[in-house]
Amino acid sequence: MSDSLKNNCSNNTQVFVLFGATGDLSLRKIFPAWYQLQRAGKCKHAYTVFYQDGIWKDKEQETATTGLLINDRLFLCGTAPALTQLGAEERVFVDVKGCIGGLLRLQKKSLIGRKMEM
């Protein structure tokens, strides 16, 4: 990959979307891999969207609440997060369309903030 392409890829906004966030594959393979990418700084500017329908199992609501508190780039989508009072309405959505709208609003605010700094 050329240097200019690498630079462009690293400067672009990334969005990681996971459907069925509480499934067995997610817990055993995808979350650990995503954590390692985050830890290595490969996706530090990425937004993460976890989609989960149904209801939370065991301590999933507590984990989601903690995730929202420590990661301002985390978005939750689906009936499971929407049915609970997580206290982060701007990052919790019932459907993917609303979530995309929230991401776009956040991106627009970020662009306006950058222009004001210049």
C-alpha positions, 0 to 999 in steps of 0.5 A, spaced: 500 500 500 502 506 498 504 511 503 499 516 501 493 511 501 495 509 508 495 516 510 488 517 507 486 511 510 488 512 517 485 519 517 478 517 515 473 516 520 472 509 521 465 505 523 465 498 526 458 495 526 457 489 530 450 486 529 448 480 534 453 483 539 451 478 545 452 472 540 457 467 542 462 468 536 462 476 538 464 474 545 469 469 543 472 472 537 470 479 535 470 483 542 477 480 543 480 482 536 476 489 537 479 490 543 486 488 541 486 493 535 483 499 540 489 497 544 494 497 539 491 504 537 489 502 530 482 504 531 483 510 536 478 514 531 473 509 530 466 509 532 463 503 534 456 501 533 453 494 537 446 492 535 442 488 539 435 486 539 431 482 544 433 483 552 439 484 555 442 477 558 445 477 565 450 483 566 449 486 559 446 492 561 451 494 566 457 492 561 453 497 556 452 502 561 460 502 563 462 502 555 458 508 554 461 512 560 468 510 558 468 510 550 464 517 547 465 513 540 460 507 542 453 507 540 448 502 541 442 500 537 436 495 537 431 494 542 435 491 548 439 498 549 432 502 547 428 499 552 433 500 558 434 507 561 442 508 559 442 515 560 446 517 553 440 518 549 444 521 543 448 514 543 442 509 544 437 508 538 432 503 536 434 502 529 440 503 524 437 509 521 437 513 527 444 511 529 446 513 522 443 520 523 446 520 530 453 519 527 452 524 522 450 529 527 456 528 531 460 528 525 457 535 523 458 538 530 466 535 529 467 539 522 464 545 525 468 545 531 474 544 527 472 550 522 471 554 529 478 553 531 482 555 525 
